[in-house]
Amino acid sequence: MAGFHVRSVLVTGSNRGIGLELIKRFIGKPNPPEVIFATCRDPEGVRAQELKNLASKHPIVVILQLEATDSASIKSAAKKAEAHLGGTGLNLLINNAGVMPPSTLESATPEDMLSVYNTNVVGPLLVTQAFLPLLKKAAQGSNQKGMSCSKAAIVNISTVLGSIEKTPETFSFVPVVSYRCSKAALNMLTKCQSMGYKQDGILCSALHPGWVKTELGNFQPNVQAVLTVDESVSGLMKVICDLSEKHHGVLVSWEGNTLPW
């Protein structure tokens, strides 16, 4: 982990929870990135205050306004990132932004299903499309062999709840139907990206952060999140550092274990 170095990273949904902690961890690395793009929907809002405080203390943190369901917002953020990078490309894109509203087979509505799908699947698709030229530039400019997050990588924050094979183990106490369906689709998107971008040398993986004590992880009645954000992100950072060709097109847990689709 000590030898791992990524020159540039972008994290969506970075004003709270896992996203914010990822920003803190990248800042705190012995060899931090030259630039950390931290995106959120409303950088001027109250919920972004902690992120703004970080950016004021650490010039390597660049806050970008990005709404993952708004194409114009995404394209604008990509242009700003490109200008800031000055031709060096983007090494690591972490699609972290997501939503998990309460949802059961009985309560789910068309509006609920489509809204969650739009944020959790279409969002990462559009963000990746917009930043793909920068990821390709980073891969082309690297002299590293193989695949890694320090060369060029897309990491989609997913969940074991999107695993079709694992559903019987968790469905009874965490139904969240709209969320599960959207993350199963995100897993498929990750697999498709791994096929489509392999020739470009861009690593594509999906990560399961565990059941974490965040706004997303704590809403469900009778279910208590078992991991703190600190514990989850500690594991995620180790996994991100170790990702390689064998993780390309794979769902990996915060502990580094391969999970079934």
N, C-alpha and C positions, 0 to 999 in steps of 0.2 A: 504493500500500500504506500510505503514511503517513496518508492520510485515512480509512482503514478503521477502524471502531470497532464492536465488539460488546459490549453491556453484560453479557451473561451467556452462558456456554457450558458444556456438559456433555460430558465425554469418557468413554466406557466403556473398560474395560481399560487404565486409566491408571497402573498401578504398574510398567510396564516397557515397553521397546521404543518403538514409535512413539507409543503413548498417553502415556507419561511425557514424551517429548520435546515432544509437542504442548503439554502443561501448561507445561513450561519456556518454550516460545516465547511462549505467551500471557502468562505472567508478565513476560517480558522486553520486551514491546511498549512503545513510548513512551507509548501510551494503552491500558493493559491493561484487560481487562474489570473490572467492579465485583465480579463473582463468577465463579469458575471451579470448577465441580463436577467433582471427580475421583473416578470410581467404580472399585471393584475388588471381587473376591470376598471377600477377607480383609484388611481394613484393619489388623488387629492382627498379621498374619503377618510373618515375616521378609522376604518378598519385597516388602512394601509399605514397608519402612523408608525408602528414599530418598524416596518420595512423602510420608511422614510428616514427614521432615526439611524438605522444601519447604514443607509446610503450616505448620510451626512458625515458619518465617521469613517467610511471606507470608500474612497473614490473609485475603486474597481467595480463597485456595484452601480449598475445603470438601470434605473427603473423605466420600463416601457409600458404604456397603456396598451392593453390587448384584451379584447373581448373575443373569446374563442368561437363564438357563434356569429361574429360579424366579420365578413370578408374584408371590408374596407379597413377595419381596425387592425386586422392581422397583416394586411399588405403594408399598411403604414408603419407598423412595428418592424417588419422585415426590412423596409427601406432605411429606417433609422439605425437598425443594427448593422446593416451593410455599410453605411457611411461611417459608423463608429469603428468597425473592424478594419477598414481601410484596405481591403483586398486580401486579408488573411484567411477568411472563411470561418465557419462556426464548427467547432469540434463536437459539441454535445448538446443535443436538444432533449429536454425532459418534459414530456407532455404530462403534467401533473393535475391541471385543473379538472375538476369533476364535481358532480352533484349526486346525492343519494337520498331522495325524499322517501318517506314511508310509502309502501306500495304492496298490496296483496293481490292475489288472483281475483278477489271480489271487488276491491276498491279501484284497481287500475283503470284509467280512462285513456282514450286516444290522445288527449292533450298531454297527460302525464308521460305516456310512453314516448311520444315524439319529442317532447321537451328534453327529457333525459338523454335520449338517443342523440339529439342535436348537440348537446353539450359534451357528452362522454365519447362519442364516436366521430361525428362530423367535425367537431372542434379539432381533435388531434389530426384528422385527415387534412383539414384546411391549413392548420399551422405547419404541418410537415411540408405540404406543397409549397407554401410561401418561403420556407427556410431551406428547402432542398438545394437550390443553387449554392447557398453558402456552405452547406454540408458537403456537397460535391467538391467545392473549391478547397475545403480543408483536406478532404481525402486525396485529391490530386496533388496538393502541395506537401503532403507528408511523405517522408522516406521510411516510415514504419511498414513492416511487413505484416500481413494478416489483418485482423480486425480488433479494434479496441475503442474505448471511449475517449482515449487521448488522441486518436486519429480522426474518426468521424462516427457518430452514433446517434440513433434515435431510441430513446427509452420511454416507453409508454407505461405510466403507472396504472396497473390493472388490479386484479384481485382474484383470489381463489374462488370467490363467489361467482365468477364468470366461467369457472371450469365446469363443463357439462358432466364430466366423470365424477367430480367431487360433490356435486349438488346434493345427493342423498345424505351426506354427512352434516349439512348445515341448513338445509331448507326449512326444517320444522321450526327452528328458533330465529332464523334470519331470512324471511321470505323475500323482502325488497325486490319484487319481480321486475320492475322497470330497470333498476340498477343492474341486476343480474344479467338481463337480456342485453343491456347496452355494453356491459363489460365482456360478455361472450363475443359480441360483435367487434369490440376493440381488440380482443385476442385474435380474431380472424384478420382484422386490419393489420395487426403486427406481423402475422404470418405472410400476408400478401406483400407487405413492405419488404420483408426479408427476402422474398423471391425477386421483387422488382428492383431492389437497390443493391443486390449482391454484387453485380458486376461493377458497381461504382465503389465498392470497398466500404460501404456504410453498414455498420453493425446495427441490427434491429432486434430489440428484446422487449418483453413485457415483464414488469416486476410486481410482485404481490407484497405490499408493505406490512401485512399482518393486520389484525383487528386492533386499530389504534385509537387512543383516547383523543379524538378531535371532534369538531362539530359534526363531521360526517359519521364518525364511529360511535358516538354516544347517544344518538337519538332513539335507538330502538329499545322499547320497553322489554324488561326481563333479560336484556343482553348487556353485559358489561365488557367494555373493551379491555383486552388483557395486556396490551403494550402501551407504554408511554410513547410520545412522539420521539423523545430522545432515544429510546431503545430501538424503535423502528428505523429511524434514520441512521443510527450507528451501523445497523446491519445493512441498510441500503447502500451506504457509502462504501462499505467493504465489497459488496457485490458489484457495484458500478466499477470499482477499481479493478476487479478481477474478470469482468466480462470479456469474452473472446469469441472466436469462431464457433466454439461448441455451444455457445448460448444464442447464436444467431437464429431467430425465428422460434425462440423458446420462452415459456413462462417460468420465471425464476422467483423463488420466495426470498424474503428479507434475510433468511438464514443461508441462502445460496443453494437451496435444493430445487431441482427441476420438478415442476408440477404438470400434471396432465391437462391437456386442453379440455 
